[in-house]
Amino acid sequence: MSIPRIFHDAPLSDGGEVALTPGQAHHIGTVLRRAAGAELRAFNARDGEFAAEITALRKDRGAIRVGALLRAPAPEPALRLLLACLKREAMDWAVEKATELGATRISPVLTRRCVATHANTERLHAIARAAAEQCERLSVPQVDEARPLHAVLDAWEGGLLLVAAERAGARPIHGLLPAHALLVGPEGGFERAELDDLARRPFVTPASLGPRILRAETAAVAGLGALSFALHATDVKASE
C-alpha cells in the first residue's frame, strides 16, 4: 500500500506535532481509511518532504508527528498558464494536468467568448493541491482569481508570453522555446479585437501547436507540456 502524501504549509523542519486541517483529516480517515499510527509524508516547497505519523484522527480533526527529512526543497522554474475560463469539468481537468506538468502559477482569464463567467478559485486550488500530492511535487501552484484578459496583460511583467494560435503564420512552438508562460483562449478562439490587442503587445508571440484544431483544455496540456519539457532540458544541460 502506498504511503499518502499531504501538503501542509506549517513549518515542518522544526519537527514536532502539526494539526491537520478538517479537510485533510476527513480525507485521510474517510477516503484513505487510515488511522492513528499510520505513516504519511508531509511536504511543502519551503521545507521539503518529511516522514510523518498520524498521532490523532477523529472525523474532521487530527494531527501528525513530523519525522525525518526525506527530500530537501529544490527550486522549480517559473511556469505560468493563462487559461480562458472553461466549463467546470474541463477547467478542473486542465488545472489538475497543469499541476502535474509543473505549472507554478495558473491564471484563469475572462475573454469575450468564455462560456464560464467566473472560476471557483478555492475549488481549483484544492484540485491543484491534490494533484501535487499525487504526482510527488513539493510545491502547489498559485491559482489566481479570474480577471479580464486585458487587465492581466496590462499588468504583465513576466517576459515572453506564448499564445496558442490556430491561425496560419504562427511559428511552431518548438522553435520558440524555452519560455515561461502560455496563454490559451476559449472554445471558439479569441475575437478579432482581442487578437489585435495581443498583436500590439511586444511581449506576445503566437505559437502553433500543430495542424489540428484542439479543444482548449487539450491545447493547454499540449502547450504546457512543451514548455515544461524545454525548461527541464535546459536545467539538465545547465547542471552538466
N, C-alpha and C positions, 0 to 999 in steps of 0.2 A: 504494500500500500504506500503510495507516495505521501510525502510529508507536506502539508499545506503551507503556503506562504501568505503572510499578511503584511500589507503596508501599514506602517504606523509612523506618524510624524513626530511623536515624542522622542526625546533623546534616548538613543539605545546604547550608546557607547558607555554610559555610566553603569550599565547593568541594573540589577535590582528588579523590582516588580513594576509592571506597567498595566494600567487598566485598559480593557478592550472597550471599543465603542459599542453601543447597543446593537448596531447592525452587524458588527463583527461577531459579537457573542451569539447572536441568533443564527448567523450563517454557520459558524463553527459547530455549534451544538445541534441545530436542527437539520441543516443541509448536509454538512460533512459528518455529522454524528460522532463527534469527538467528545471526550470527557476530561475531567481533571487528571493530570498525569501524562496526557498525550503530548507528543512532540510537535513543534511548529517551527517555522522560520519567520523571523521578523526582519523587516528591511525598510530602508529609505535611502535616498540618494546622498544625504549628508553623512550618515554614519556607516552605511554598508549593510551587510546581511549577517544575522546572528542566529545561532541556535536558541530555541526557546521552549518552554514547557508550560502547559496550562496549569495554573495553580488553583483557579476557581472558575466555575462556569454554571450559571443558572439563568435560564430564559434569556433576558436581554442584558445580563450583567456577567462580567468575567474579568480575569486578569491572567497575565503571563509573567514568568520569570525569565529575564533575558540572560543568556549564557555566553558562550564563546563566539568570537568573531569568525565567520566562515568566509566572508568575501569583503574585501576593502572597497570603499567607494572609488569610482572611476569616472573621469569626465566623459560626457557624451557630446557629440557635435550637435549644434543647434539645427533643428529641422522643423519647419513650420508648415502646417497645412491650413490654407484658407479654403473653406468649402461652403458653397451656397447651401442654405438651409434646405434639407430634403425632407421627405415624409419620414415619420418616426422610425420605421423599421430599417429603411435604407441609411438614415443618419446614424442610428445606433451601430449598425454593422460597420459603417465607414470609420467611426471613432474607434471601435474595437480593433480593426485591422491597422489603422494608422498608429495605434499604440504598439501593436506587435512589430510594426516596421520601424519604430524608433522615433516617431514624431515627439518633439519636446514641447510643442505648442500647437493647439488646434483652435482655429478661429472661425466659428460659423459667421457667414456674412449674408446679408439680405440684398437680393438683386430683384430686378423688375419681374422676372419670370419665376421667382421662387413660389412653389406651391405652399410650403410652410411659411408662416409669418413670424415664427419665433423658434427658439431652441431651448429645451429644458436643460440648463447648464448643470444643475445638481445631478440629474439622471445621467447625463453624458460623462460627468466626472466620475460617477460611480462605475460606469461601464469601463472607462479608461483605467481606473484603479484595479478592477477585477482582471482586465486583460494584462496589466503589468504583473500582477500576482501569478497569472498563469504562464506567461512567457519568460519569466525569470529576469525581467528588468529590475534595476534598483530604483528607477525613478518612475513617477507618474506624470504624464504630460499635463501642462496647464491647459485648461479648457476655458476659453473666453466667453463672455456674454455675446450674444448675436448683435452685430452692428451693421448699419448700411455699408455696402462695399466702398462707396466714395469716401466715407468717413475714415475707414481703415486705411485707404490709400493716401488720404490727405496727411495722415499721421505716420506714414511709413518711414522707418529708419533701418530696415532690415537688409539693405543691399539688393542684389538681383532677385527679381520675382518672376518665375516662370509661370506662364498661363497656359493651361491645357487648351489647345486650339485645334479645331477640325478643319478650318478653312485652308485653302491652298496657300502656299508661301511660307508657312511656319516651318522652321528648321526642325529636323529630328531631335528629340530630347537628348539623345546620347551625345550629340555634338555640343551641347550647352552645359555639360556637367564638368565639375561639381557645382552644385547650387544648394542653397539652404531653405528655399521657400517655394511653394507651389500653390497656385490658385486654380480651383476647379469650379466651373459655373453650374447653373441649374440644368435640369432636364429642359431641352429645347434651346439651350445656349444663352449667351448674352444678347441683349438687344443692341441695335446699331449704335445708339448713343453711348451705351456702356463700352462697346468695343472702341469707339472713337476716344472716349476718355482714357481707356487703358493705353491706346496707341500714343497719346500725348505725354505719357509719363515715362521719363528716361530710364527708370529702373525696371520697367516691364518688358519682357521678351516673350512672344508667343512660342510655344513648343508643341510639336506634333508627337502624338503617342502612337502613331501608326495609321494604316489606311482605313480602319473601320470606325464606325460611329459607336462610341461607348456610352453606357449609362454613366451617370455622374459618379456613383459610388465605385464603379469599375475603373473609371479614369483616375479617381483619387488614389486607389490602391496601385494601379499600374505606374502612375507618375511618381508617387511617393516611394515605391519600391526601387525605381531607377535612381532617384536621388539618394536614398539610403545606401544602396549598393555602392554608388560612386564615392560617397563620403567615407564609408567603411574601407574601401580600397585605398583611398587617399591616406587614411590613418595608418593602415598596414604598411603602405610604402614608406611613410614618414618614419615609422618605427624601425625599419630595417637598417 
